[in-house]
Amino acid sequence: MNTIIRNSVLGIAGLAFAGGVAAGPMTDTAHSPSVDATAVAVAAVQADKPDMAKLVPHGVQGAQSHIDLSDEQVDNVKAIIAATKKAGMDERAAVVSIATALQESKLENLGHLGDRNDHDSQGLFQQRPSSGWGTVEQITDPEYSTTAFLKGLKQVDGWQDMPLTKAAQTVQVSAYPDHYAQWEQQAADLVAEHWNS
């Protein structure tokens, strides 16, 4: 009787072992972690984006504003980024530039607005021909106006270590010096999205 039980147990164990070998690789494959292609693609895109700590090194100040952008406004963002790169300046300079243009023109390349004009201010940065920023044709050209703004920014000693609104105000000399700060987050998001596109 013991021999029969022992042989039965060994037989069952043998079947279990054989079944485990046959099922093993299939079970292992089914339970191994799968690679999510979407997650890999997202990680690759995020690795390609500028670091937010570099874009907003001092943190944003105060309540932040946000507007939805038209295709033309996005084109102006891309023009500002291209001019920033061409000037040999970094992502932070692009954030300061875009935040400034958001405040000055909502990223619209404005011509003369008649009675609504601030003197003779025009373009993305509301630069004035009478203040030496260039001709009307020049300051309404996004590349030229951005380059002119960046030239002014380069002349601000330690602009990289200043809050955005102070750096922008030093160049722009606005009647509303603190208003640039409200656009820092959107400007940083736009640079993160378009710097490498």
C-alpha positions in Angstrom: 0.0 0.0 0.0 2.8 2.4 0.9 4.5 1.6 -2.4 1.3 2.4 -4.3 0.9 5.7 -2.4 4.5 6.6 -2.9 4.4 5.8 -6.7 1.2 7.8 -7.0 2.7 10.8 -5.2 5.8 10.6 -7.4 3.7 10.3 -10.5 1.7 13.4 -9.5 4.8 15.3 -8.7 6.3 14.3 -12.1 3.2 15.5 -13.9 3.3 18.8 -11.9 7.0 19.2 -12.8 6.4 18.5 -16.5 3.4 20.9 -16.5 5.4 23.6 -14.7 8.2 23.3 -17.3 5.7 23.4 -20.2 3.8 26.3 -18.6 6.8 28.1 -17.1 8.0 30.2 -20.0 4.5 31.1 -21.0 3.7 32.1 -17.4 6.9 34.0 -17.1 6.2 36.0 -20.2 2.7 36.8 -19.2 3.9 38.2 -15.8 7.1 40.0 -16.9 6.7 43.7 -17.0 5.7 45.0 -20.4 7.3 48.1 -21.9 4.7 50.8 -22.5 5.7 52.4 -25.8 3.7 55.6 -25.0 5.6 56.0 -21.7 8.9 55.5 -23.4 7.9 58.1 -26.1 6.7 60.6 -23.4 9.9 60.1 -21.4 12.0 60.7 -24.5 10.1 63.9 -25.3 10.4 65.1 -21.7 14.1 64.4 -21.6 14.3 66.6 -24.7 12.6 69.6 -23.0 14.5 72.2 -21.1 14.5 71.8 -17.3 11.7 73.9 -15.7 14.2 74.8 -12.9 16.4 76.4 -15.5 13.4 78.2 -17.1 12.1 79.6 -13.8 15.1 79.6 -11.5 13.6 82.0 -9.0 10.1 80.6 -9.0 7.1 82.6 -10.3 6.0 85.7 -8.4 2.4 86.5 -7.7 -0.8 85.4 -9.4 -0.2 84.1 -12.9 -2.2 85.0 -16.0 -2.7 82.7 -19.1 -4.2 83.3 -22.5 -5.0 80.9 -25.3 -2.8 81.5 -28.3 -3.7 81.7 -32.0 -1.5 80.2 -34.7 -0.1 83.6 -35.3 0.8 84.1 -31.7 2.5 80.6 -31.6 4.5 81.6 -34.7 5.6 84.7 -32.8 6.7 82.5 -29.9 8.7 80.4 -32.3 10.2 83.6 -33.9 11.3 84.8 -30.4 12.9 81.5 -29.6 14.7 81.4 -33.0 16.0 84.9 -32.5 17.1 84.0 -28.9 19.1 81.0 -30.2 20.6 83.1 -33.0 21.7 85.7 -30.5 23.5 82.9 -28.6 21.3 83.2 -25.5 19.7 80.5 -23.5 16.2 79.3 -22.6 15.9 81.7 -19.7 16.4 84.7 -22.0 13.6 83.3 -24.2 11.3 83.1 -21.1 12.1 86.7 -20.2 11.5 87.7 -23.8 8.2 85.8 -24.2 6.9 87.0 -20.9 7.7 90.6 -21.9 5.9 90.2 -25.2 2.9 88.6 -23.5 2.6 91.7 -21.3 3.3 94.3 -24.0 1.3 92.9 -26.9 -0.2 89.5 -25.9 2.3 88.2 -28.5 0.6 90.1 -31.3 2.7 92.0 -33.7 0.9 95.3 -33.3 1.0 98.2 -35.7 0.0 101.7 -34.8 -3.2 101.7 -32.8 -4.2 105.3 -33.2 -5.5 106.8 -30.0 -4.9 103.6 -28.1 -1.2 103.7 -28.9 1.3 104.5 -26.1 3.0 107.3 -28.1 4.6 105.5 -31.1 5.0 102.0 -29.5 4.6 99.1 -31.9 5.4 95.4 -32.5 5.7 92.5 -30.1 7.6 94.4 -27.5 5.9 97.8 -28.0 9.2 99.4 -28.9 9.3 103.1 -29.9 11.0 104.4 -33.0 11.4 107.8 -31.3 13.3 106.1 -28.4 15.9 104.6 -30.8 14.6 101.0 -31.0 14.5 101.1 -34.8 12.2 102.0 -37.7 8.6 101.0 -37.7 9.5 98.3 -40.3 12.2 97.0 -38.0 10.3 96.9 -34.7 7.4 95.2 -36.3 9.7 92.4 -37.5 9.7 89.7 -34.8 13.3 88.7 -35.3 14.5 92.3 -35.3 12.4 93.3 -32.3 13.5 90.3 -30.3 17.1 90.9 -31.1 16.8 94.5 -30.0 15.2 93.4 -26.7 17.9 90.8 -26.1 20.6 93.4 -26.8 19.1 95.5 -24.1 18.8 92.5 -21.8 22.5 91.6 -22.3 23.4 95.0 -21.1 21.6 94.5 -17.8 24.3 93.4 -15.3 23.3 90.1 -13.7 19.9 89.8 -15.4 20.1 86.0 -15.1 20.0 86.3 -11.3 17.1 88.8 -11.2 13.4 88.1 -10.9 12.0 88.1 -14.4 9.9 91.3 -13.9 13.0 93.3 -12.8 15.1 92.1 -15.8 12.2 92.9 -18.2 11.5 96.3 -16.6 15.2 97.3 -16.7 15.0 96.9 -20.5 11.5 98.1 -21.1 11.2 101.0 -18.6 7.4 100.4 -18.3 4.9 102.5 -16.4 3.8 99.1 -14.9 7.0 97.4 -13.9 5.5 94.5 -11.9 3.1 93.4 -14.7 5.7 91.2 -16.4 5.8 88.7 -13.5 2.2 87.4 -14.2 3.3 85.8 -17.5 6.4 83.9 -16.3 4.7 80.5 -16.0 3.1 80.6 -19.4 6.3 81.9 -21.0 8.2 79.0 -19.4 5.7 76.5 -20.6 5.9 77.9 -24.1 9.7 77.7 -24.1 9.6 74.1 -22.8 7.2 73.2 -25.6 8.9 74.9 -28.5 12.6 75.3 -27.7 13.5 72.0 -29.4 10.7 71.9 -31.9 
